[in-house]
Amino acid sequence: MLAGFQEWLVVRRGKGHDLTWPILVRHLAPGGWVHPLTQQADTAAVTALHRLLGEFFDAREQTDGLGRIFRDYQSWLTTQAWYQFETAEPDQIG
């Protein structure tokens, strides 16, 4: 049900590929990351989670929504300086 949610959040935030979706939601909540979590920050995070899930499910319901989410994530990855994807030369496969 949440396949693609973490990737969608990463693209939305523009960073955080190494974070889990609960942490990404807290970063995207009004006020951003708060540690230790206060009652106000917790409420903001829950409200943000509800809003983000609604937007994510809307995106997934579009034609080829999940495919688009993963393509957008792949496009985001390729713009990162640290991301290098190299394939083996044909004569190296054996």
N, C-alpha and C positions, 0 to 999 in steps of 0.2 A: 504494500500500500504506500510506503514511503520511498520506494525505489526512485532515485533521482533527486530526492529532497536535499540531501547534503550538497550535491553538485549544483543544484539550482541556487542554494543559499550562497555558495562560494562565488558564483558568477555575480549574484546580486551585490555581495559585499565587496567583491574585487580582490579578495585575499582570504586565506584561511583554509586552504585545501587540506591541511593537516589537522583540522579541528573537527570534532563531532558536531552533528546538527544541534544538540542542545546548547553547546557553547556558542555556535554561530548565531543562534536565535538571541542569546543574551547580548552578544555584540551588536546585533541589529535592533535591539529594543531601544526605545528612547532613553537617553542617558548612557547608552553603551554598557560596557562591562563594568560591573560594580562588584568588588570583593572586599570584605565579605558581603554576601547578599543581604540587603536590607529588605524589610517588608515592602517598601515602595518599589524597589528594583525588582523584587519578585513579582509583584502585581504587574509592573510594566512588561516583564518578560513573558508572563502568561498571556497578556493582552496581545503582545507582538506575535507570540506563537499562534494564537488563534487567527490573527490577520494574515500572517505568512502562510499558514496552511491553506486558508481560503484562496489566496493568490496562486499558490502552488497547484492546488487541485484544479483551478480554472485553467492554468497553463497545461496541465496534463490532459485535460479533456479536449483540448484543441486537436485538430487533425494532426497526427504524427507528433503529439505533444511530448511524449517521453523521448522520442528520438531527437526532437529539437532541443530538449533540455541537455541531453548528452552531447549533441553536436556543439551547442553553445559552450559547454564545459570544455570540450576538446579544443575549441577555438581559443578559449581563455587560457588553457594550459600552454598552447603554442606561443602565446605572447609573453610568457614568463621567461626571464633570463636564465633561470636555473633549470628549465625544462629542456632536455635534449633527448630526442627520440631518434635513434639511429637503427637502421636495418643492416643485417649482414650482407656483405657482397655475395652475389650468386655463387662464386667459386668457394666461398667459405662455408656454405651449407652442405653438410654431408653426413 
